Every structure is written in C-alpha cells, then in structure tokens.
Amino acid sequence: MPVRDADETSGAPSAAGHQAAAPEDGNTRHVPVMLRRCLDLLAPALAEPGAVVVDCTLGLGGHSEALLATFPAARLVALDRDKEALRLSGERLARHGDRATLVHAVYDELPEVLDRLGIPRVQGVLFDLGVSSMQLDEAGRGFAYAQDAPLDMRMDQTTGISAAEVLNTYAPGDLVRILRAYGEEKQARRIVSAVVDERAKEPFTTSARLVEVIRDALPQAAKRTGGNPAKRTFQALRIEVNGELSVLERAIPAAVASLAVGGRLAVLSYHSLEDRLVKQVLAAGAASTAPPGLPVVPERYQPRLKLLTRGAELPTEEEVAENRRAAPARLRGAQRIREEHQE
Ligand SMILES: C[S@@+](CC[C@H](N)C(=O)[O-])C[C@H]1O[C@@H](n2cnc3c(N)ncnc32)[C@H](O)[C@@H]1O
C-alpha cells in the first residue's frame, strides 16, 4: 500500500513507502483503546457506501484495522507524523488494498490532505492522541523515563528539535513555564534550577541523567506521591517538542469543519490538557451562539454539533486490567448536525 506525503497526496507513492517488509506484527504490540465504544460512536455515519473515515492518529493501525473490518463500505484515510508507524501499519493494512490511504502528515494538515485527495467532506474522524506503544517501547525514541535512551521524543524524526535541545538551550524561565503548563509540575522551579546547574557542567544527552537530576532535586515529600517523579517533566518535554497542544487546537476545529452533516467525531485523550481542549471545542460547537433574550433562535445561531458522550467516557475496569495504557483515556464524541451558516 502506498504511503503518501502530505504534499503529494494525489501523486505517486512517496519515498516514505514501505517496500521493505516489516518484521514486527503491529497486532502484537498494541491493544486499541476503547475500541468497541469508538466503533459504536462512529457506526451510524459509516454504513453508507462511499463513506470516508479519517484516522488522524494511525499509530500501529489497531483502530484503523477495526474500522476497515467493521465498515466494509467505508474508505479509510489515515494520517501519522511518524514514518515508522506508517511503515508498520502499511504492512498490516495492505490486505485492504485501495480502501486505505495512508498519509505522512501532522493532523492539523487534515484540510489540505483531504483537498489533495479530492474528498470534500467525510463521515467520520477519529483521534487517539498521544504516543503509540511502539514509540514508548522503542528505547531509542527517548519517550520513556524508565529506560536510558537519547533524549529525542520527536514523533517525526525527520524534523524539529529534540528534547535534549529543549533542555540544553531554552531559557530557564521558558523551561519553568513548559514544566508548569504541560506537565502540571508543582516543583518546576526546583527541577529547572537543577537542570540549569547540570547543563552548565555538561549538556544533557540521555534520559537516565535527567531522571537522576529530577530525583535529586525533589524534596522527599514530593517523591512519595504521583508515581515516577520524572513523569511530569517527560510529558512536558514531549508536548513541547511536538507542539502537541497548538497542533491539537487547530486540528479539532478543522476535523469538525471537515464533517458532512450527520458525520461523527471521536477523540481519545490521555491527559487533562488535551481533554480540556477537546471539551472546549466540542462544547462551543454544541452551544447556541444567539445573543441572550431572543424569543426564537434563528438558524444561523443554532449549534453545529450534538454531543454524543455525557462528559468524557472512561475505559471499564476490565479494560484497564487488561491494558494499563488505557487507564488515563477519556473519550468524547460529537455529531455534525448543521452546515455552517453562509451570510
Ligand atoms: C496512541 S497512538 C495511536 C494508536 C492507534 N490508534 C492504534 O490503534 O494503533 C498515536 C499516534 O498518533 C501519532 N500522532 C501524534 N500526534 C500527531 C500529530 N499531531 N499528527 C499526526 N500524527 C500524530 C503518533 O505518532 C502515534 O503514532
């Protein structure tokens, strides 16, 4: 199956194609989170022949594979910014032939990708945010604080700056801001002060040294709560390196805009910052924009979205027992119920 680059979605297979056989079977490395519920949320929109569903976070293709198998009349467009994920999933989904189009893209590029593919509107969009099991498990990617590895953390290793560069070059004030905003780290100042002292001696290159510096910097009381003390700093660096929140802030409205009336969106988030952002966009779409006091709300002020989930839905205890990576998941869904009003 050809993998396309975002800027050549209507062209020939790109050099990112996966001619080489993938030795790993994606199937054994990742259990798709809240799969049944995601499929149920999207199902009413995907039964008709010609329906298009976009998986904005292909990863190892678990959700995509299930979408193709469950909705035989639907076509899949799947994006990932990680070329290795596209290569592995390409192998996995090859049996579906041209029902699946895989594209190397950041998900806020969705409008351009659909444009190039000549798809004006879609019936379903799925986001399964965050990092994949493959990215976490492969020590060399530098996402995991439990393994010593180069501090990289780029989902797309062909572009951007690494976590080591962030740590070694950002001004202390910026590091404090990032740790607070993206890691919700209460001890940000202490950690950054230790990092700045250490990087003056020798730049950071690997995760183990950073973990050690964080451990040494924290007071005993802070080490007793909240799991591994490096967890929040690693989350913050990862979000910064990949620009995760700003990309998501553009991508969710773009996904809503790409939905045909009746089309459905499902979003799985893994931390409160992502979930808050998704919640805000969906709640705004589901609210009337009418000025208060109108006796009858004209069409142009009426909501574009209907929420399909009450608050965020959580995985069941059974699912978490089987797959601990599902534990922080929060699922929200919405349906497009109205066109944008044209003045
Ligand atoms: C949690 S995994 C998805 C797992 C997938 N649902 C499965 O069942 O195998 C998230 C994937 O989204 C990709 N990703 C994260 N942020 C992205 C972005 N802004 N644009 C495109 N892909 C992104 C990551 O590279 C990763 O492969």
PDBQT file of the ligand as one rigid body, heavy atoms in Angstrom, charges set to zero:
ROOT
HETATM    1  C1  LIG A 401      -1.812   6.481  20.575  1.00  0.00    +0.000 C 
HETATM    2  S1  LIG A 401      -1.081   6.298  19.009  1.00  0.00    +0.000 S 
HETATM    3  C2  LIG A 401      -2.385   5.695  18.004  1.00  0.00    +0.000 C 
HETATM    4  C3  LIG A 401      -2.598   4.222  18.128  1.00  0.00    +0.000 C 
HETATM    5  C4  LIG A 401      -3.607   3.672  17.138  1.00  0.00    +0.000 C 
HETATM    6  N1  LIG A 401      -4.940   4.172  17.399  1.00  0.00    +0.000 N 
HETATM    7  C5  LIG A 401      -3.601   2.166  17.113  1.00  0.00    +0.000 C 
HETATM    8  O1  LIG A 401      -4.655   1.571  17.389  1.00  0.00    +0.000 OA
HETATM    9  O2  LIG A 401      -2.581   1.577  16.810  1.00  0.00    +0.000 OA
HETATM   10  C6  LIG A 401      -0.933   7.936  18.450  1.00  0.00    +0.000 C 
HETATM   11  C7  LIG A 401      -0.249   8.081  17.096  1.00  0.00    +0.000 C 
HETATM   12  O3  LIG A 401      -0.556   9.382  16.650  1.00  0.00    +0.000 OA
HETATM   13  C8  LIG A 401       0.592   9.951  16.081  1.00  0.00    +0.000 C 
HETATM   14  N2  LIG A 401       0.473  11.393  16.273  1.00  0.00    +0.000 N 
HETATM   15  C9  LIG A 401       0.526  12.075  17.430  1.00  0.00    +0.000 A 
HETATM   16  N3  LIG A 401       0.381  13.382  17.212  1.00  0.00    +0.000 NA
HETATM   17  C10 LIG A 401       0.213  13.524  15.869  1.00  0.00    +0.000 A 
HETATM   18  C11 LIG A 401       0.003  14.642  15.024  1.00  0.00    +0.000 A 
HETATM   19  N4  LIG A 401      -0.051  15.880  15.513  1.00  0.00    +0.000 N 
HETATM   20  N5  LIG A 401      -0.160  14.420  13.706  1.00  0.00    +0.000 NA
HETATM   21  C12 LIG A 401      -0.111  13.165  13.199  1.00  0.00    +0.000 A 
HETATM   22  N6  LIG A 401       0.105  12.072  13.943  1.00  0.00    +0.000 NA
HETATM   23  C13 LIG A 401       0.257  12.248  15.269  1.00  0.00    +0.000 A 
HETATM   24  C14 LIG A 401       1.762   9.360  16.829  1.00  0.00    +0.000 C 
HETATM   25  O4  LIG A 401       2.907   9.391  16.012  1.00  0.00    +0.000 OA
HETATM   26  C15 LIG A 401       1.243   7.953  17.118  1.00  0.00    +0.000 C 
HETATM   27  O5  LIG A 401       1.675   7.049  16.138  1.00  0.00    +0.000 OA
ENDROOT
TORSDOF 0
